[in-house]
């Protein structure tokens, strides 16, 4: 699984980002494709486009001191991967 870190303006509505990402995923099945091990080989799975496929977690780091934000983000991304 791959993760993408995106830093956005704090005034940007997270719902808008999620809706835009859902639109991209709906048009591009390759972005919803996973390869999973199966029977000694690999199987391709394409997830159904929809709200669950476009989940965008919001992690607010604005309360942390600026010098700790990058380190905290890197730790969270490493934990998710």
C-alpha positions in Angstrom: 0.0 0.0 0.0 1.2 3.5 -0.8 0.6 6.6 1.2 0.8 10.2 0.1 1.5 13.1 2.3 -0.1 16.4 1.3 0.3 19.6 3.1 -2.5 22.1 2.6 -3.5 25.5 3.7 -5.3 25.3 7.0 -8.3 27.2 5.6 -9.0 24.5 2.9 -12.1 22.5 3.6 -11.1 18.8 3.9 -14.4 17.8 2.4 -13.4 19.5 -0.9 -10.1 17.5 -1.0 -12.0 14.3 -0.4 -14.5 15.1 -3.1 -11.8 16.0 -5.6 -9.9 12.8 -4.8 -13.1 10.7 -5.2 -13.5 12.2 -8.7 -10.0 11.3 -9.7 -10.4 7.8 -8.4 -13.7 7.4 -10.2 -12.1 8.2 -13.5 -8.8 6.2 -13.1 -9.2 2.6 -12.1 -5.4 2.2 -12.1 -5.3 4.3 -8.9 -7.7 1.8 -7.3 -5.8 -1.3 -8.4 -4.0 -3.5 -5.9 -1.9 -6.6 -6.6 -2.2 -9.3 -3.9 -0.3 -12.6 -3.5 -2.4 -15.6 -4.4 -1.7 -19.2 -5.0 2.1 -18.7 -5.5 1.5 -15.7 -7.9 -0.2 -12.4 -7.9 -3.9 -11.4 -8.4 -5.0 -8.0 -9.6 -7.9 -6.4 -7.7 -9.6 -3.2 -8.7 -11.6 -1.5 -5.8 -15.0 -0.1 -6.5 -15.1 3.7 -6.9 -17.0 5.3 -4.1 -16.7 7.3 -0.8 -14.8 4.5 1.0 -12.2 4.4 -1.8 -11.5 8.2 -1.4 -11.1 8.3 2.4 -8.7 11.1 3.3 -7.6 11.2 6.9 -7.1 14.6 8.4 -4.2 14.9 10.8 -4.0 18.3 12.4 -0.5 19.3 13.4 -1.0 23.0 13.9 -1.0 22.7 17.7 2.6 21.4 17.6 5.6 23.7 17.6 6.8 24.2 14.0 10.1 22.5 14.7 8.3 19.2 15.7 5.7 19.0 12.9 7.9 17.4 10.2 9.2 14.8 12.7 5.7 14.0 13.9 4.3 13.7 10.4 7.2 11.4 9.4 6.5 9.2 12.4 2.7 9.0 11.6 3.4 8.2 7.9 5.8 5.4 8.9 3.2 4.0 11.3 0.6 3.9 8.5 2.9 2.2 6.0 
